[in-house]
């Protein structure tokens, strides 16, 4: 896994932890803010995680493995984007981690991700910002 370019994005969502966790982990929520992506996973550690759908007429299937799952606190998974054009080799998988912390009635969401290079890392950070804003708009 490419550990050398790591981003962290933190956002306060004005909703309780339970609601934010559901929005991050349940397929019917994810689809609403993640460009119609279908999330397929049982969230069992060691089991597959798949993000699939179609974007501008092109179908995609991004995949990985669930690495950590601590209910309403933290989860992590490996991730290979079908857009990367890279082979399905262990070293081409990225690492993504979500951490949630209650702050009164709000939830602090921290997303960590590794990336292939600095440019892609900056792009990911921007994507996460947009996704979290879209998610917040949905559940706040």
C-alpha positions as CSV (number, residue, x, y, z in Angstrom):
1,X,0.0,0.0,0.0
2,X,1.2,3.5,-0.8
3,X,1.7,5.1,2.6
4,X,3.8,8.0,1.3
5,X,1.1,10.5,0.4
6,X,-1.4,10.7,3.2
7,X,-4.3,13.1,3.5
8,X,-6.5,13.8,6.5
9,X,-9.9,15.5,6.1
10,X,-11.8,16.5,9.2
11,X,-15.4,17.8,9.2
12,X,-17.9,18.6,11.9
13,X,-21.4,17.3,10.9
14,X,-24.4,18.6,12.8
15,X,-25.9,15.2,13.4
16,X,-25.5,12.5,16.0
17,X,-22.9,9.7,15.6
18,X,-25.5,7.1,14.9
19,X,-26.8,9.0,11.9
20,X,-23.4,9.9,10.5
21,X,-22.3,6.3,10.9
22,X,-25.4,5.1,9.0
23,X,-24.7,7.6,6.2
24,X,-21.1,6.3,5.9
25,X,-21.8,2.6,6.1
26,X,-25.4,1.9,4.7
27,X,-25.8,1.5,1.0
28,X,-29.1,3.4,0.7
29,X,-27.4,6.5,2.2
30,X,-24.1,6.2,0.4
31,X,-25.9,6.1,-3.0
32,X,-27.6,9.4,-2.3
33,X,-24.4,11.5,-1.9
34,X,-21.7,9.4,-3.5
35,X,-22.7,10.0,-7.2
36,X,-25.1,7.0,-7.2
37,X,-22.4,4.5,-6.2
38,X,-23.7,1.2,-4.9
39,X,-21.8,0.0,-1.8
40,X,-21.7,-3.8,-1.4
41,X,-20.1,-5.1,1.8
42,X,-21.0,-7.0,5.0
43,X,-18.5,-4.9,7.0
44,X,-17.0,-8.1,8.4
45,X,-13.2,-7.6,8.8
46,X,-11.5,-9.5,6.0
47,X,-14.5,-9.5,3.7
48,X,-14.7,-7.7,0.4
49,X,-15.9,-4.1,-0.1
50,X,-17.1,-3.0,-3.5
51,X,-18.2,0.4,-4.8
52,X,-19.9,0.1,-8.2
53,X,-22.0,2.0,-10.6
54,X,-21.9,4.0,-13.7
55,X,-20.4,7.5,-14.3
56,X,-21.1,9.3,-17.6
57,X,-22.1,6.1,-19.2
58,X,-19.0,4.1,-18.1
59,X,-19.5,1.3,-15.5
60,X,-17.0,1.0,-12.8
61,X,-16.2,-1.3,-9.9
62,X,-13.8,-0.2,-7.2
63,X,-12.9,-2.9,-4.7
64,X,-11.0,-3.6,-1.5
65,X,-11.1,-5.5,1.8
66,X,-12.5,-4.4,5.1
67,X,-9.6,-4.0,7.5
68,X,-11.1,-2.6,10.7
69,X,-14.7,-2.2,11.9
70,X,-15.5,-0.7,15.3
71,X,-19.2,0.2,15.4
72,X,-19.8,4.0,15.3
73,X,-16.2,4.7,16.0
74,X,-13.7,3.6,13.3
75,X,-13.5,1.6,10.2
76,X,-10.8,1.1,7.6
77,X,-10.6,-0.6,4.2
78,X,-8.1,-1.1,1.3
79,X,-9.2,0.3,-2.0
80,X,-8.3,0.0,-5.6
81,X,-10.0,2.5,-8.0
82,X,-10.9,1.1,-11.4
83,X,-10.0,4.6,-12.7
84,X,-6.4,4.3,-11.6
85,X,-5.7,1.9,-14.5
86,X,-3.4,-0.1,-12.1
87,X,-3.2,-3.8,-11.9
88,X,-5.0,-5.7,-9.1
89,X,-1.8,-6.1,-7.0
90,X,-1.6,-5.6,-3.2
91,X,0.9,-2.7,-3.6
92,X,-1.7,-0.8,-5.7
93,X,-4.3,-0.7,-3.0
94,X,-4.9,2.5,-1.1
95,X,-5.9,2.7,2.6
96,X,-9.0,4.6,3.7
97,X,-10.1,5.1,7.3
98,X,-13.1,6.9,8.9
99,X,-13.1,7.9,12.5
100,X,-16.1,9.4,14.3
101,X,-16.2,11.2,17.6
102,X,-19.2,12.7,19.3
103,X,-18.9,16.4,20.2
104,X,-22.1,17.3,22.1
105,X,-24.9,16.9,19.5
106,X,-22.5,17.0,16.6
107,X,-20.1,14.4,15.2
108,X,-16.5,15.0,14.2
109,X,-15.6,12.9,11.1
110,X,-12.0,12.4,10.3
111,X,-11.1,10.6,7.0
112,X,-7.5,9.4,6.4
113,X,-6.4,8.2,3.1
114,X,-3.1,7.3,1.4
115,X,-2.6,8.1,-2.3
116,X,-0.2,7.4,-5.2
117,X,1.2,10.9,-5.5
118,X,0.9,14.4,-4.1
119,X,-1.4,15.6,-6.9
120,X,-3.8,12.7,-6.5
121,X,-3.7,13.2,-2.7
122,X,-4.8,16.8,-3.1
123,X,-7.5,15.8,-5.5
124,X,-8.8,13.2,-3.0
125,X,-8.8,15.8,-0.2
126,X,-11.1,18.0,-2.4
127,X,-13.3,15.0,-3.2
128,X,-13.8,14.1,0.4
129,X,-14.6,17.7,1.3
130,X,-17.4,17.7,-1.4
131,X,-18.6,14.3,-0.3
132,X,-18.8,15.2,3.3
133,X,-20.7,18.5,2.5
134,X,-23.1,16.5,0.4
135,X,-23.6,14.0,3.2
136,X,-24.1,16.7,5.7
137,X,-26.7,18.4,3.6
138,X,-28.6,15.1,3.5
139,X,-28.6,14.3,7.2
140,X,-28.3,17.5,9.1
